[in-house]
Amino acid sequence: MEEIFKRMMAKHRGEILLIERQMKLFEALTQKRMELIRAVMENQPRSIRELASIVDRDVKNVFEDLKLLNKMRIIQLRRVGRCVRPAVRKKIIIIDLS
């Protein structure tokens, strides 16, 4: 298993997020937050407001979820002009369950 992990790290450098504490993962990846991650990947919204419209949720709630996902290093929030643009930071997430 360790060899597979080393190969993945070498091949996908910068695209992998290793989560070592299970509770952090379970707190962060609720169904609604997973929906946000998918919507960001599939639609590449230009703003949080556009993303909120895509997922049919309140902008404030979407922003709060994105801030947590940003803290977890799953989503990146970049200021572009007057807007904050969400983007998926890591494409591969590895969970250490040991």
TAHU-V140479 format. One record per residue. N is the residue number from 0. RES is the residue in three letters. SS is DSSP state (H for helix, E for strand, - for the rest). PHI is phi as a letter, one per 30 degrees, with the letter a starting at -180 (NA if undefined). NEAR is the number of other C-alpha atoms within 8 Angstrom. Layout:
n & res & ss & phi & near
N & RES & SS & PHI & NEAR
N & RES & SS & PHI & NEAR
This chain:
n & res & ss & phi & near
0 & MET & - & NA & 4
1 & GLU & H & d & 5
2 & GLU & H & d & 6
3 & ILE & H & d & 7
4 & PHE & H & d & 8
5 & LYS & H & d & 8
6 & ARG & H & d & 8
7 & MET & H & d & 9
8 & MET & H & d & 9
9 & ALA & H & d & 7
10 & LYS & H & d & 6
11 & HIS & - & c & 8
12 & ARG & - & e & 8
13 & GLY & - & i & 5
14 & GLU & - & c & 9
15 & ILE & E & c & 12
16 & LEU & E & c & 10
17 & LEU & E & c & 8
18 & ILE & E & c & 11
19 & GLU & - & c & 7
20 & ARG & - & c & 8
21 & GLN & H & e & 10
22 & MET & H & d & 6
23 & LYS & H & e & 8
24 & LEU & H & d & 9
25 & PHE & H & d & 8
26 & GLU & H & d & 7
27 & ALA & H & d & 10
28 & LEU & - & c & 9
29 & THR & - & d & 8
30 & GLN & H & d & 6
31 & LYS & H & d & 7
32 & ARG & H & d & 12
33 & MET & H & d & 9
34 & GLU & H & d & 9
35 & LEU & H & d & 12
36 & ILE & H & e & 10
37 & ARG & H & d & 8
38 & ALA & H & d & 12
39 & VAL & H & d & 13
40 & MET & H & d & 9
41 & GLU & H & d & 6
42 & ASN & H & c & 6
43 & GLN & - & h & 9
44 & PRO & - & d & 10
45 & ARG & - & d & 10
46 & SER & - & a & 10
47 & ILE & H & d & 14
48 & ARG & H & d & 7
49 & GLU & H & d & 9
50 & LEU & H & d & 14
51 & ALA & H & e & 12
52 & SER & H & d & 8
53 & ILE & H & d & 7
54 & VAL & H & c & 9
55 & ASP & - & h & 6
56 & ARG & - & b & 8
57 & ASP & - & d & 7
58 & VAL & H & e & 9
59 & LYS & H & d & 6
60 & ASN & H & d & 8
61 & VAL & H & d & 13
62 & PHE & H & d & 9
63 & GLU & H & d & 8
64 & ASP & H & d & 9
65 & LEU & H & d & 13
66 & LYS & H & d & 8
67 & LEU & H & d & 9
68 & LEU & H & d & 12
69 & ASN & H & d & 11
70 & LYS & H & d & 7
71 & MET & - & d & 8
72 & ARG & - & i & 10
73 & ILE & - & c & 11
74 & ILE & E & c & 14
75 & GLN & E & c & 10
76 & LEU & E & c & 10
77 & ARG & E & c & 8
78 & ARG & E & d & 8
79 & VAL & E & b & 7
80 & GLY & - & i & 5
81 & ARG & - & c & 5
82 & CYS & E & c & 9
83 & VAL & E & c & 12
84 & ARG & E & c & 12
85 & PRO & E & d & 15
86 & ALA & E & b & 11
87 & VAL & E & d & 11
88 & ARG & - & d & 9
89 & LYS & - & b & 12
90 & LYS & - & c & 7
91 & ILE & E & b & 7
92 & ILE & E & c & 9
93 & ILE & E & c & 8
94 & ILE & E & c & 8
95 & ASP & - & d & 9
96 & LEU & - & c & 6
97 & SER & - & d & 2
